[in-house]
Amino acid sequence: MEDQDHDLGFSVPYEIAVVRPLRLTTIAERRALLETAHWNTELLPQESIYVDLCTDSGVSSLSTTQLSLQLGADVVEPGMGLAAEGSRAYQSLARQCRDSFGFDYVVATTQGRAAERVWIKLHVKPNTFVLGNMLFPSTRTHIEMGGGKVIDVIGDAAHDLKSSEPFKGNVDPSKLEAAVNEHGKENIACIYIELSVNACGGHPVSLENLRAVRDFASAQRLPVFLDGCRIFENSYLIQQRESGYKNRSVAAIARELCSLADGMTMSALKDLLVAHGGLILTRDGAAYQKANMQCFLDGTQLSSDTMRMIAAALQEICASDSHVAARAGQINYLWGKLEGKVPVLRPAAGHAVFLDMSSFLPDFESDDHPSEALAAFLYERSGIRVTKGPPPAPSQRSRGIDLLRLALPARKYVQGHLDDIARAILYTHERRSEIRRLEQLAVPARAKYDPAYFRLR
């Protein structure tokens, strides 16, 4: 007899409460828009885009709780200044951060970049070294601007695009020890570990590896800091891939990751689902006071409504694994539609699918700008936008690695969108001989950091 109490479960842990209409465009319109944008999809007007995969940062959909806090705060608090004790929003955020991450002190900033700048200014002195696992470009830049130097100690699997190694973000212990021996522990500022390393495909760090890093650092009396902007994504992948964690909650795994670090910086725009905000978390009261004062002087303290929204997001995410599992499930679904048909990085990550451009367009040279050329072709034919992701790490450039990221915002798209994305990528791969090479234009009036202008070769 069939079990009448069998629970079929559900796959999507939310319902759609608000929608935004999308404007249909034609190929002719999109070609004209590309010409106006100098063939750079970064410069396309937002209203002309069907599905936007350029980033998952600050563009995820809010929950109704977050939206109500944004639109209808029950009180309007003044700027916090240095009176943290007098801000109800700050106290709520600090309490939730202690519950979620276990750190005693929190400084809320306007962006993750602001958090990095302040924290690195306090801990990285000129002519010192930071040992990291292919750190995000903004982290690397802040370290170098402070006179420090980054040494990559990530494992070799990070450069193997076809390997199914589950934790390509792991530090190589032998490289870590060699770097300390070569430069002397007195010249090492810290060990900085990015969770779900974006540069190598969003791949996670295992708890076993981080515990080994912590043990080594403790023996050498070196601080360990985390870039935790994707800490819940990394925690979910640990739950799914690391032995002994299948029955642990994502929230519990995140707390265990934090227990192995002295401090953490993070952008709130990724895992915490807000449009702006960053966090510094630490156990060091003196460092907290210095960081808080620096944020006050820099004018980078966070508004009360955003602090409340971050606190609400943390509470919702930590209450159940369903949000993180659903998001990673969407990535796995899209990856599965493409894997074996187009050159995607293996294994699947938790926030994006990455294309290996040297295999996708093997006849293109680097000065043909293959990522930008593919992005332009994809947009022209489908209205879907992708953009070249953050600059590759030096070790990737030396190997000729070129990745194109399809970043999926949380809670924003449904399965029909994912099917459209897969169909468009497969179409583009089948017609890759039609993709035109691009030539970058020299425009003296534009800064080198501005989005580039191109023309068709």
Buried (B, 14 or more C-beta within 10 A) or exposed (E): EEEEEEEEEEEEBBEEEEEEEEEEBEEEBBBBBBEEBBBBBBBBEEEBBBBBBBBBBBBBBBBEBBBBBBEEEEEEBEEBEEEBEEBEBBBBBBEBBBBBBBBEBBBBBBBBBBBBBBBBBBBBEEEBBBBBBBBBBBBBBBBBEBEBBBBBBBBEBBBBBEBEBBBBBBBBBEBBEEBBEEBEEEEBBBBBBBBBBBBBBBBBBBBBBBBBBBEBBEEBEBBBBBBBBBBBBBBBBBBBBBEEBEEBBBBBBBBBBBBBBBBBBBBBBBBBBBBBBBBBBBBBEEBBEBBBEBBBEBEBBBBBBBBBBBBBBBBBBBEEBBBBBBBBBBBBBBBEBBBEEBBBBBBBBBBBBBBBBBEBBEEBEEEBBBBBBBBBBBBBBBBBBBBBBBEBBEBBEEEEBBBBBBBBBBBBBEEEBBEBBBEBBBBBBEEBEEBBBBBBEEEEEEEEEEBBBBEEE
